[in-house]
Amino acid sequence: MDPNFPYQSPSFTLGDFDPNYMSRFDHTSGSAPTPPSVEEVPVHTAVVEEVPVQAATASEGFSGTASGSVSTHTGSKRSRTSGVWQNFDEIKETCPDGREVSKARCRICRQILSARSSGGTGHLKRHAESCAKKQGIQLRQQQLMVNPDGTVRSWEYDPMVARESLVRLIARQDLPLNFGESPAFEHYIQQSHNPRFKAVSRQTSTRDLENVYHKEATALKELFSTCTFSVSVTSDIWSSRAREDYLSVVVHFVDDDWQLQKRVLGLRLIDVSHTGENIAERIREVINEFNLADKIFAVTLDNASANSRAIEILQPLFCVYAQSFLLHQRCACHIINLIVKTGMKRVGDHIDAVRQAIAWLTASNPWIAAWKRFCNAAGVKARKFATDAEHRWNATYLMLKVVLPYSSLLSDFVQSRGGPRNSDGSSVLNEHVWAIVQKFHQFLETFYDCTLTLSQVYYPTANIILHNLLEIATLFKEYENDDVLTEPVFHMKQKYLKYWKNIPMLYAFAFVLDPRCKLRGLSAILSLVGDTIGVDYSSFYTEVRRKLYEVFGRYEVKFQEVRQQRPPPIPTTGKKKIQWGRIWGGSSSIQGGGSSSATSGDASSHVVAEELSGYLDSDAIHHKAQDFNVLGWWNDHKITYPVLSKLARDVLTVPVSTVSSESAFSLCGRIIEDRRTTLRSDHVEMLLSVKDWELARQHAQYTADNQELAAQFEQLYLDPDQPQ
């Protein structure tokens, strides 16, 4: 091993790129002639074969320009006579002041060096010898790389691949666009990974970002242009501290492998008022860019009045695929937020008392040290507490979860050390405050769990939301006569009834198309919900059954060619053996669960309804486990139910929430990172879109947000040997 080159980097090919671009970023390279082997040419002579250089087009890879211009020298008054010019091309570079200067471009590494006639050629000879030596080592020292599928291939360093990977990293990790020119980052890569890496400027990373975005967007457009599935759209507002609001447009779809997918398609600046017309215009703009107008099954928005107006405008354009009563869905997590906030207003003073005590404790290092000694003396693990953000109620829930085990100890400490006081001089913390706070925290747990469940990305939520509505309704029933929570529960229940007394038709469709439920299960759960909140759902059940056959009839017409693939229907046993939680716990139901009298009964209707009736009349499946894959079940049975499986696929694609994970707990929407607020709006869109697409490849869209937030509250132990 040559001591001058302890790092054995792999060989690489050199490309034909704009020479002026190469003069600014000498780490950039593409493909070039294979240099001679060490045996053919001694290292000290450094001779390589001369090959004409071709200019690269923009379509051949990343491109860039610098100030001034560079041209290959094709003729001169006096030809170069030194043998070193066998390894270099002479080029002319135009300076900003108009002067032309001679440069020498290395045919191996493409680095551009000075070629003034008065400067001699010694530096060129030394560079050529160094390049040949490096290249000789590289030819002998190729490395292997393991592909994701486990196969092995040779690996060669390619600066273009490195730059593309860098900009994907910048997008995914919310790094600044000038991250690649950081001296610390350059030093880290050179010392630990590849000594040939050169810093990448902000301007270059911006151009690379544009190239990556357009490449990925083009791939998505090609996917949607040939797909046979529908998509569902969600949209919400992203805000920034620079007081610029963006409207996100996201599509959800089930791919050919029957996996639920999500992609951000657009993030458009709203530099005008948030009217229904302006919202509709931006949604329509993005949808048309991806040619999806005739593939929209449903649009899920929050409950703002402007969104209702936007749907009125979009409905004639987007209701081609399915009927209009399925098009507009309201965000379930936004409704849960409204319900929780209504209750928190009634117990806000008691939660504020806990906040005051925590703020007082953490405001001073001496108090923290005293608290640590106080806990140690009591034989309790010492820890700090984080205050919540008032607009994120899950932060309040997590704050209370962490502080409640320390309630008695914290009260004693605040009392003994002269902590926050009420106007009458008493401590803000007392048994009454803790009793209310503890009970309300316990009460919030159901809402917290429901929000997490309904804001996930990779499994359907439309078929499970009726379970969540039953949980919440049951919770109200349990606490409506509670001595402490009677008032907040009353107001929260009224908010629930305002939005969910009339159950959306899509929720019922999705529930029926879950093979664990079907119509019999819908009958049971409607009875349970109705009995709990005092609503009769008999007429709603009849309407669900009628409209289900109506929509299925439209699908029969749309996909009639797939009927030929269907085998004979499976005979039904007439038995309903399923027992699934509370739904199958009793015998009460609104109506019979079969398919009889669902259609008019004429011959054509009977033929149309045969497939749907066969599904509804067959036994529900015995699978109560949380890991049941409803999309996988329909994929396995798409031959038996060729048309119904397409309807199920579309219905189960619809998310009941516009937001995912952490932002589901906030009424303020998602926040644009501060470092992005100084960028052009189109670059903000590109960065956040590429970030989403990168996370989608890893199946990691928003899956860690709540874990990270919980860790902020949990991992605050004061001793280094405590759990972290």
C-alpha positions in Angstrom: 0.0 0.0 0.0 1.4 3.4 -1.0 1.8 5.5 2.2 0.8 8.6 0.3 -2.6 7.1 -0.4 -3.7 5.2 2.7 -7.4 5.3 1.5 -7.9 2.8 -1.3 -10.8 4.5 -3.1 -12.5 2.7 -6.0 -12.0 3.5 -9.6 -14.5 5.8 -11.4 -15.4 6.9 -14.8 -15.1 10.5 -16.0 -18.0 12.1 -17.9 -18.3 14.8 -20.5 -19.6 17.9 -18.7 -19.5 21.6 -19.3 -15.8 22.5 -18.7 -16.7 25.8 -17.1 -18.8 23.9 -14.6 -15.9 21.7 -13.9 -13.6 24.6 -13.2 -15.8 25.6 -10.3 -16.5 22.2 -8.9 -13.5 20.0 -9.6 -15.0 17.0 -7.8 -17.5 16.6 -10.6 -16.9 13.9 -13.2 -18.6 11.6 -15.6 -17.3 9.1 -18.1 -13.9 9.2 -19.9 -11.5 6.9 -21.6 -10.1 4.1 -19.5 -6.6 5.1 -18.4 -3.8 2.7 -19.2 -2.8 0.1 -16.7 0.2 0.6 -14.5 2.0 -2.2 -16.4 1.4 -0.5 -19.8 2.6 3.0 -18.7 5.1 3.6 -15.9 3.7 5.8 -13.1 6.4 8.4 -13.5 5.6 9.1 -17.2 1.8 9.4 -16.7 0.9 9.1 -20.3 -2.7 8.6 -21.4 -4.4 8.3 -24.7 -6.0 11.6 -26.0 -9.7 11.4 -26.7 -11.8 14.3 -27.9 -14.1 15.8 -25.2 -17.8 16.1 -26.0 -20.0 18.6 -24.3 -22.8 17.2 -22.2 -26.4 18.1 -22.5 -28.7 18.9 -19.6 -30.5 15.6 -20.1 -27.3 13.6 -19.5 -27.1 14.5 -15.9 -26.8 17.3 -13.4 -25.5 20.5 -15.0 -24.4 23.8 -13.9 -22.8 27.0 -15.2 -20.3 29.5 -13.8 -19.5 33.0 -14.5 -17.5 33.5 -17.7 -17.2 30.9 -20.4 -14.8 28.1 -21.3 -14.0 26.7 -24.8 -11.8 24.0 -26.0 -8.7 25.4 -27.8 -8.8 24.2 -31.4 -5.9 26.2 -32.8 -3.1 28.6 -31.7 -0.4 30.6 -33.2 2.2 28.2 -31.6 1.5 24.6 -30.7 2.4 23.2 -27.3 5.6 21.1 -27.6 6.0 19.7 -24.1 5.2 16.0 -23.8 3.1 16.7 -20.7 0.3 18.0 -23.0 -0.4 14.4 -23.9 -2.3 14.3 -20.6 -4.1 17.7 -20.9 -6.5 19.5 -23.1 -5.8 23.2 -23.7 -8.9 25.3 -23.2 -9.6 29.0 -23.2 -11.5 30.7 -20.4 -13.2 34.0 -20.7 -12.9 36.1 -17.6 -15.6 38.5 -16.4 -13.6 41.4 -17.8 -13.5 39.9 -21.3 -9.9 38.7 -21.3 -9.1 35.1 -22.5 -6.7 33.0 -20.5 -5.3 29.6 -21.2 -6.1 26.7 -19.0 -5.1 23.0 -19.0 -7.8 20.4 -18.2 -6.5 17.0 -17.0 -7.8 14.1 -19.1 -8.0 11.8 -16.0 -9.6 13.8 -13.2 -10.8 16.8 -15.3 -9.3 19.3 -12.9 -8.5 22.6 -14.6 -5.1 24.2 -13.9 -3.3 27.3 -15.0 -1.5 27.1 -18.4 0.2 30.5 -18.8 3.2 30.3 -21.1 5.3 32.1 -18.5 4.4 29.6 -15.8 6.1 26.5 -17.2 4.8 23.0 -17.2 6.3 21.6 -14.0 3.0 21.8 -12.1 1.2 20.0 -14.9 3.8 17.2 -14.9 3.5 16.8 -11.1 -0.3 16.7 -11.4 -0.2 14.1 -14.2 2.1 11.8 -12.2 -0.1 12.1 -9.1 -3.3 11.4 -11.1 -1.8 8.3 -12.8 -0.6 7.0 -9.5 -4.0 7.4 -8.0 -5.7 5.9 -11.0 -3.4 2.9 -11.0 -4.3 2.2 -7.4 -8.0 2.6 -8.1 -7.9 0.2 -11.0 -6.5 -2.5 -8.7 -8.7 -1.6 -5.7 -12.4 -1.7 -6.7 -14.8 -2.2 -3.8 -17.9 -4.3 -3.4 -21.4 -3.1 -2.3 -24.3 -5.1 -1.0 -27.6 -4.2 -2.7 -30.9 -4.0 -0.7 -31.9 -7.4 -2.2 -28.7 -9.0 -0.8 -26.9 -9.3 -4.1 -23.3 -8.0 -4.4 -22.0 -5.6 -7.1 -18.8 -3.6 -7.6 -18.9 -0.1 -6.4 -17.3 2.9 -8.0 -17.3 6.4 -6.6 -19.4 8.7 -8.8 -19.5 12.4 -7.8 -22.9 12.8 -9.5 -24.4 10.0 -7.4 -22.8 11.6 -4.3 -24.4 14.9 -5.1 -27.8 13.5 -5.7 -27.6 11.5 -2.5 -26.5 14.7 -0.7 -29.6 16.7 -1.8 -31.9 13.8 -0.8 -30.3 13.8 2.6 -30.7 17.6 2.9 -34.4 17.2 2.0 -35.1 14.3 4.3 -33.3 15.7 7.4 -34.5 19.3 6.9 -30.9 20.5 6.5 -30.0 23.8 4.9 -29.2 23.8 1.2 -25.7 25.1 1.9 -25.0 22.0 4.1 -22.8 20.5 1.4 -20.3 23.4 1.5 -19.8 23.2 5.2 -16.0 22.7 5.9 -16.9 20.4 8.8 -19.0 18.2 6.5 -16.4 18.2 3.8 -13.7 17.2 6.4 -15.9 14.4 7.8 -16.5 12.9 4.4 -12.9 13.2 3.2 -11.5 11.7 6.4 -14.0 9.0 7.0 -15.4 8.0 3.6 -13.8 9.4 0.5 -10.8 11.8 0.3 -11.8 12.8 -3.3 -15.0 14.4 -2.1 -15.2 18.2 -2.7 -17.6 20.7 -1.1 -20.9 21.2 -2.9 -22.1 24.8 -3.1 -25.6 26.0 -2.2 -26.2 26.9 -5.8 -25.2 23.4 -7.0 -27.4 21.8 -4.4 -30.3 23.9 -5.5 -29.9 22.8 -9.1 -29.5 19.2 -8.0 -32.7 19.6 -5.9 -34.6 20.8 -9.0 -33.3 17.8 -11.0 -34.2 15.3 -8.4 -37.7 16.8 -7.9 -38.5 16.8 -11.6 -37.2 13.2 -12.0 -39.3 11.9 -9.2 -42.4 13.9 -10.2 -42.1 12.6 -13.8 -42.0 9.0 -12.4 -45.1 9.7 -10.4 -46.9 11.1 -13.4 -46.0 8.0 -15.4 -47.3 5.8 -12.7 -50.7 7.6 -12.5 -51.0 7.8 -16.3 -51.1 4.0 -16.5 -52.8 3.0 -13.2 -56.2 1.4 -13.0 -56.8 2.5 -9.4 -58.4 5.6 -7.9 -56.8 8.0 -5.5 -58.1 9.9 -2.5 -56.9 13.4 -1.8 -56.2 15.1 1.5 -55.3 18.8 1.9 -54.5 21.0 4.8 -52.7 24.3 5.6 -49.0 24.4 6.5 -47.8 27.6 8.2 -44.5 29.3 8.9 -43.2 31.8 11.3 -42.6 34.1 8.3 -46.4 34.3 8.1 -46.5 32.5 4.8 -49.1 29.7 4.5 -48.9 26.8 2.1 -51.6 24.4 1.0 -50.6 20.8 0.8 -52.1 18.4 -1.7 -51.6 14.7 -0.8 -52.8 11.6 -2.6 -53.4 8.2 -1.1 -53.7 5.1 -3.2 -53.4 1.3 -3.1 -50.7 0.1 -5.4 -50.5 -3.0 -7.6 -49.2 -5.0 -4.6 -52.2 -3.9 -2.6 -50.1 -1.7 -0.3 -51.5 1.6 0.9 -49.3 4.5 -0.3 -49.2 8.2 0.3 -47.4 10.9 -1.7 -47.2 14.7 -1.3 -47.9 16.1 -4.8 -47.8 19.8 -4.1 -47.2 22.5 -1.4 -48.5 25.7 -2.9 -48.0 29.1 -1.4 -51.3 30.8 -0.5 -50.4 34.5 -0.8 -54.0 35.5 -0.9 -57.0 35.1 1.4 -58.0 31.6 2.4 -61.3 31.6 0.5 -62.9 28.6 -1.0 -62.2 29.8 -4.5 -58.4 30.2 -3.8 -58.2 26.8 -2.0 -60.0 25.1 -4.9 -57.8 26.7 -7.5 -54.6 25.4 -5.9 -56.0 21.9 -5.4 -57.2 21.8 -9.0 -53.8 23.1 -10.2 -51.9 20.3 -8.6 -54.4 17.6 -9.6 -54.3 18.7 -13.2 -50.5 18.7 -13.2 -50.6 15.0 -12.4 -53.6 14.3 -14.6 -55.7 12.8 -11.8 -59.0 14.6 -12.2 -60.8 11.5 -13.5 -59.3 9.3 -10.8 -60.4 11.1 -7.6 -62.6 9.0 -5.4 -62.8 11.2 -2.3 -61.3 14.4 -0.8 -60.7 14.7 2.9 -60.5 18.3 4.4 -60.9 19.8 7.8 -64.0 21.6 8.9 -63.3 25.1 7.8 -66.2 26.8 6.0 -63.8 27.7 3.2 -63.2 24.0 2.5 -66.9 23.4 2.1 -67.0 26.1 -0.5 -63.9 24.6 -2.2 -65.6 21.2 -2.5 -68.7 22.8 -4.1 -66.4 24.2 -6.7 -64.4 21.0 -7.2 -67.3 18.6 -7.1 -68.3 18.9 -10.8 -64.7 18.1 -11.7 -63.9 15.3 -9.3 -67.1 13.3 -9.0 -66.6 11.4 -12.3 -65.2 8.3 -10.6 -67.8 7.8 -7.9 -71.0 9.5 -6.7 -70.9 12.9 -5.1 -72.1 11.9 -1.7 -68.8 10.0 -1.2 -66.6 12.9 -2.4 -66.3 15.2 0.6 -65.0 13.7 3.9 -64.3 15.7 7.1 -61.1 15.2 9.0 -61.9 13.0 12.0 -58.8 14.1 13.9 -59.8 17.7 13.5 -63.2 16.9 15.1 -61.5 15.0 17.9 -59.3 18.1 18.5 -62.4 20.3 18.7 -64.0 17.9 21.2 -60.9 17.7 23.4 -60.4 21.5 23.4 -64.0 22.0 24.5 -63.4 19.9 27.5 -60.0 21.4 28.3 -61.5 24.8 28.6 -63.6 23.6 31.5 -60.5 22.3 33.4 -58.0 24.8 32.1 -57.4 26.5 35.5 -56.3 23.2 37.1 -54.0 22.3 34.3 -52.5 25.9 34.4 -51.7 25.3 38.1 -49.5 22.3 37.1 -47.9 24.3 34.3 -47.1 27.1 36.8 -45.4 24.7 39.2 -43.3 23.1 36.4 -42.3 26.5 35.0 -41.2 27.6 38.4 -39.2 24.5 39.1 -37.4 24.5 35.8 -36.7 28.2 35.7 -33.7 28.0 38.1 -30.7 25.7 38.3 -30.6 25.9 42.1 -34.3 24.8 42.2 -33.5 21.9 40.0 -30.6 20.9 42.2 -32.7 21.2 45.3 -35.5 19.2 43.6 -32.9 16.4 42.9 -31.8 16.3 46.5 -35.5 16.3 47.6 -36.3 13.3 45.4 -33.1 11.4 46.4 -34.0 11.9 50.1 -37.4 10.4 49.4 -35.9 7.5 47.6 -37.5 8.5 44.3 -35.8 8.9 40.9 -35.2 12.6 40.3 -36.3 14.0 37.0 -37.2 17.3 35.4 -40.6 18.1 33.7 -41.2 19.7 30.4 -44.1 22.1 29.9 -46.5 21.5 27.1 -47.5 23.6 24.1 -51.0 24.8 24.5 -52.0 24.3 20.9 -50.9 20.6 21.0 -53.1 18.8 23.4 -51.1 15.6 23.2 -48.2 17.5 24.7 -50.6 18.4 27.6 -51.6 14.7 27.9 -47.9 13.6 27.9 -46.9 16.3 30.4 -49.6 15.1 32.8 -48.7 11.5 32.3 -45.1 12.2 33.4 -45.9 14.5 36.3 -48.8 12.7 37.9 -46.6 10.0 39.6 -44.8 12.8 41.3 -47.9 14.7 42.4 -47.5 14.3 46.1 -43.8 14.9 46.1 -44.1 18.0 43.8 -46.8 19.5 46.0 -44.6 19.1 49.1 -41.6 20.7 47.4 -43.6 23.6 46.0 -45.2 24.2 49.4 -41.9 24.0 51.4 -39.9 26.1 49.0 -42.3 29.0 48.5 -43.4 28.1 45.1 -46.3 29.6 43.1 -49.3 30.8 45.1 -52.9 31.6 44.6 -54.3 35.1 45.3 -55.3 33.9 48.8 -51.7 32.8 49.5 -52.3 29.0 49.2 -50.1 26.8 47.0 -51.3 26.4 43.4 -51.0 22.6 43.9 -53.4 20.8 46.2 -55.4 17.6 46.4 -58.4 19.0 44.6 -56.3 20.1 41.7 -54.6 16.8 41.4 -57.9 14.9 41.6 -59.3 16.8 38.7 -56.1 16.7 36.7 -55.7 12.9 37.2 -59.2 12.1 36.2 -59.1 14.3 33.2 -55.8 12.7 32.1 -57.4 9.3 32.4 -60.4 10.6 30.4 -58.1 11.9 27.6 -56.4 8.5 27.1 -59.2 7.3 24.7 -59.0 10.4 22.6 -55.2 10.1 22.5 -55.3 6.5 21.3 -58.0 7.2 18.8 -56.1 10.0 17.3 -53.0 7.9 16.9 -55.0 5.1 15.3 -56.8 7.4 12.8 -53.7 9.4 11.8 -51.6 6.5 10.6 -50.4 6.2 7.0 -50.0 2.6 6.0 -53.2 0.9 6.9 -56.8 1.8 6.1 -58.7 3.9 8.7 -62.1 4.2 7.2 -63.1 0.7 8.2 -62.2 1.1 11.9 -63.5 4.6 12.7 -66.9 3.3 13.7 -65.1 1.4 16.5 -63.5 4.7 17.6 -66.9 6.5 17.6 -68.3 3.7 19.7 -65.4 4.0 22.2 -65.9 7.8 22.5 -69.6 7.5 22.9 -69.2 4.8 25.6 -66.7 7.1 27.4 -69.2 9.9 27.5 -71.8 7.5 28.9 -69.4 6.4 31.6 -68.5 9.9 32.8 -71.6 11.9 32.2 -72.6 11.6 35.9 -69.1 11.9 37.3 -68.8 14.3 40.2 -65.7 16.0 38.7 -66.2 15.8 34.9 -69.9 16.2 34.5 -69.7 19.7 32.9 -66.8 19.1 30.5 -68.3 15.8 29.4 -71.6 17.4 28.7 -70.1 20.0 26.4 -67.8 17.5 24.7 -70.7 15.2 24.0 -72.6 18.1 22.3 -69.6 18.7 20.1 -69.5 15.0 19.2 -73.2 15.0 18.3 -72.8 18.1 16.2 -70.3 16.4 13.9 -71.0 12.6 14.2 -74.7 12.2 15.0 -75.1 11.8 11.3 -72.6 9.1 10.5 -70.9 9.6 7.1 -71.9 7.1 4.5 -68.3 6.3 3.7 -67.7 5.0 7.2 -70.6 2.6 6.9 -69.4 1.4 3.4 -65.9 0.8 4.7 -67.2 -1.1 7.7 -69.4 -3.4 5.6 -66.5 -4.0 3.2 -64.4 -5.2 6.1 -64.9 -9.0 5.9 -65.0 -9.2 9.7 -68.2 -7.1 9.7 -70.4 -7.0 6.7 -74.0 -5.8 7.1 -74.7 -7.9 10.2 -71.7 -6.2 11.9 -72.9 -2.8 10.8 -76.4 -3.5 12.3 -74.8 -4.5 15.6 -72.5 -1.5 15.9 -75.2 1.0 14.9 -77.3 -0.4 17.7 -74.5 0.0 20.2 -73.7 3.5 19.2 -77.4 4.5 19.0 -78.2 3.1 22.4 -75.2 4.9 23.9 -76.0 8.4 22.6 -79.7 8.1 22.2 -80.1 8.0 18.4 -82.1 5.6 16.2 -80.1 4.5 13.2 -82.7 2.2 11.6 -83.3 4.4 8.6 -79.6 5.0 8.2 -79.0 1.3 8.0 -81.6 0.9 5.3 -80.1 3.8 3.4 -76.6 2.3 3.6 -77.7 -0.9 2.1 -79.6 0.8 -0.7 -76.7 3.1 -1.7 -74.2 0.3 -1.4 -76.0 -1.6 -4.2 -76.4 1.6 -6.1 -72.7 2.3 -6.1 -71.9 -1.3 -6.8 -74.1 -1.1 -9.9 -72.0 1.8 -11.2 -68.9 -0.2 -10.7 -70.4 -3.2 -12.6 -70.9 -0.9 -15.6 -67.5 0.6 -15.3 -65.6 -2.7 -14.8 -67.9 -5.1 -16.6 -65.0 -6.6 -18.6 -63.6 -8.2 -15.4 -66.8 -10.1 -14.8 -65.6 -12.7 -17.2 -62.8 -13.6 -14.8 -65.1 -14.4 -11.9 -65.5 -18.1 -11.0 -68.9 -19.5 -9.9 -70.1 -17.9 -6.6 -69.3 -19.6 -3.4 -72.4 -21.1 -1.8 -73.2 -19.7 1.6 -74.0 -21.7 4.7 -76.5 -19.2 6.0 -74.7 -19.3 9.4 -73.3 -16.3 11.2 -70.7 -17.8 13.5 -68.6 -14.7 14.1 -68.2 -13.3 17.5 -66.1 -10.2 17.4 -65.7 -8.0 20.5 -68.7 -6.0 21.5 -70.2 -6.0 18.0 -71.0 -9.7 18.3 -71.5 -9.7 22.0 -75.3 -9.6 21.9 -78.2 -10.6 19.8 -79.8 -7.2 19.3 -79.6 -5.6 15.9 -81.4 -3.0 13.9 -82.3 -5.3 11.0 -81.3 -8.6 9.5 -77.8 -8.6 8.1 -78.4 -10.3 4.8 -78.8 -8.9 1.4 -82.5 -9.6 0.8 -84.7 -6.7 -0.4 -81.6 -4.7 -1.1 -82.5 -4.3 -4.8 -85.7 -4.0 -6.8 -85.7 -7.7 -7.6 -85.9 -7.6 -11.4 -83.7 -9.9 -13.4 -81.1 -7.3 -14.5 -80.8 -6.0 -10.9 -80.4 -9.6 -9.7 -77.5 -10.2 -12.1 -75.8 -6.9 -11.1 -76.2 -7.7 -7.4 -75.1 -11.3 -7.5 -71.5 -10.7 -6.6 -72.3 -8.2 -3.9 -75.0 -10.5 -2.5 -72.7 -13.4 -2.5 -70.2 -11.4 -0.3 -72.8 -10.1 2.1 -74.5 -13.5 2.5 -71.3 -15.4 3.2 -70.0 -15.8 6.8 -67.9 -13.0 8.3 -64.4 -14.2 9.0 -63.0 -15.1 12.4 -60.1 -12.7 12.8 -60.1 -10.2 15.6 -56.3 -9.7 15.8 -54.9 -6.2 15.4 -52.6 -7.3 12.6 -55.4 -8.3 10.2 -54.7 -7.0 6.7 -58.0 -6.1 5.2 -56.3 -5.0 1.9 -54.5 -8.3 1.8 -57.8 -10.2 2.2 -59.3 -8.4 -0.8 -56.2 -9.0 -2.8 -56.5 -12.7 -2.0 -60.2 -12.7 -3.0 -60.1 -10.4 -6.1 -60.8 -13.4 -8.4 -63.9 -14.4 -6.4 -65.1 -10.7 -6.2 -63.6 -9.0 -9.3 -65.8 -5.9 -9.2 -66.5 -5.7 -5.5 -62.7 -5.9 -4.8 -62.3 -2.7 -6.9 -65.0 -0.9 -4.9 -63.4 -2.1 -1.6 -60.0 -1.0 -2.8 -61.3 2.5 -3.5 -63.3 2.9 -0.3 -60.5 1.6 1.9 -58.1 4.0 0.4 -59.9 7.0 1.8 -58.1 8.4 4.9 -60.4 9.7 7.6 -57.8 12.3 8.6 -56.0 15.0 6.6 -53.0 14.9 8.9 -50.6 12.3 10.1 -49.3 11.6 13.6 -48.0 14.6 15.5 -49.9 17.3 13.5 -53.1 15.4 14.2 -53.1 16.8 17.8 -52.9 20.4 16.8 -55.5 22.8 15.4 -52.6 24.9 14.0 -51.6 22.6 11.2 -48.1 21.6 10.2 -45.2 24.1 10.6 -42.6 24.9 8.0 -39.1 24.7 9.3 -37.6 28.2 10.1 -34.6 27.6 7.8 -37.0 27.0 4.9 -38.8 30.3 5.3 -36.1 32.3 3.4 -36.4 30.1 0.3 -38.4 30.6 -2.8 -41.8 29.0 -2.5 -41.1 26.5 -5.3 -38.0 25.3 -3.6 -39.9 24.9 -0.3 -42.4 22.7 -2.3 -39.5 20.7 -3.9 -37.8 20.1 -0.5 -40.8 18.9 1.3 -42.0 16.8 -1.6 -38.7 15.1 -2.0 -38.6 14.6 1.8 -42.0 12.8 1.6 -41.0 10.7 -1.3 -37.7 9.6 0.3 -39.6 8.7 3.5 -42.1 6.8 1.4 -39.4 4.5 0.1 -38.5 3.6 3.7 -42.1 3.3 4.8 -41.3 6.0 7.4 -43.7 8.9 6.7 -44.4 10.5 10.1 -44.1 7.3 12.0 -41.6 8.6 14.6 -43.1 12.1 15.4 -45.0 11.0 18.5 -42.2 8.8 19.7 -39.9 11.8 19.5 -42.4 14.0 21.3 -43.0 11.4 24.0 -39.2 11.1 24.5 -39.0 14.8 25.1 -41.1 14.3 28.2 -39.9 10.9 29.3 -36.1 11.3 29.0 -35.5 14.0 31.5 -34.0 12.1 34.4 -31.4 14.2 36.3 -28.9 11.4 37.1 -26.7 10.0 34.3 -27.3 6.5 35.5 -31.1 6.9 35.2 -33.0 5.5 32.2 -32.6 7.6 29.1 
